[in-house]
């Protein structure tokens, strides 16, 4: 059964020159479990620089599949030790990206939980950043 949840996303990108970009935002989204997999949905906002984009995460035992639809389209698979490629398409640019997940911790129940993902991002086979992504899912509490 789908339920409304608070989703906190914290991300850090470290570039080869040492610069860092950080994101920390909260959104309301939906969360459910079906056939052993967890699903998380939310709308991106201007705070993320991706207004007009819907994000969906399918969480399997040892795999995370991110799908973005709308103003940007992408389907990226994260699986420890495996380099997965994707096309990231916006009205302004199309990039061929690779993501190599180095560490993944998934701790979810029907009540919520967290995901921690560390991965390297590549464009044209060159590393462009090292990334850490932390997602916390909490059931909405009545007001």
Beta strands, then each sheet from edge to edge (+ up, - down):
strand 1: 3-14
strand 2: 20-34
strand 3: 37-43
strand 4: 53-60
strand 5: 63-70
strand 6: 72-78
strand 7: 83-90
strand 8: 94-109
strand 9: 112-123
strand 10: 126-139
sheet 1: 1+ 2- 3+ 4- 5+ 6- 7+ 8- 9+ 10- 1+
end
